[in-house]
Amino acid sequence: MNALPAILWIIGAAVALLVCVVTVMSSHYRDGRANEVRSVTWTVIGGHVASFVLLAAPYVVYLANSASIGAHARSLYTKLGWASAAVAVALVMVELVLMYLQARRAMLAQEARASVQQDVPAPSERCGSDGDDDDKPSSLW
C-alpha cells in the first residue's frame, strides 16, 4: 500500500507522455505533410481522460489511506506532493495544448484539401468533354 500512489502517478505520467507523443506524431510537424493532418482521434481523447484520472487518483488514494502508509513513505509523499501536483497539471495542460494544435492543423488541412478539390474541375465539367477520354463527340450535345 505504501507504493500504490507512486505507481499510479508514474502510470498516469507515462500515459500523458504517450498522448503527447501520439499527438505530435499525428500532427506531422517535421515531415512536411501538413495537408495530411487528421483530427484528434477518440483514442487520444480517451488516453487524455485516462491520464487525468490516473494523475488525480494517487492523491485520493493517499488521503484515503494515509493512516496505513508508513511514516517514511508518508513524509516522502508530503514532501513531494506539491511538486508532483504541479508536474501533473503541467502534463495535462501540455496534452490539451497539443490536442488543440492538432485539431487546428487538421481544420486548416481540411480547408486546403477542399480548396484544391474545388480548383480542379471534374472531367464532366471540362469544356467540350463528356467525361470519357475517347475522341468521339458526346451524345448529349
Beta strands, then each sheet from edge to edge (+ up, - down):
end
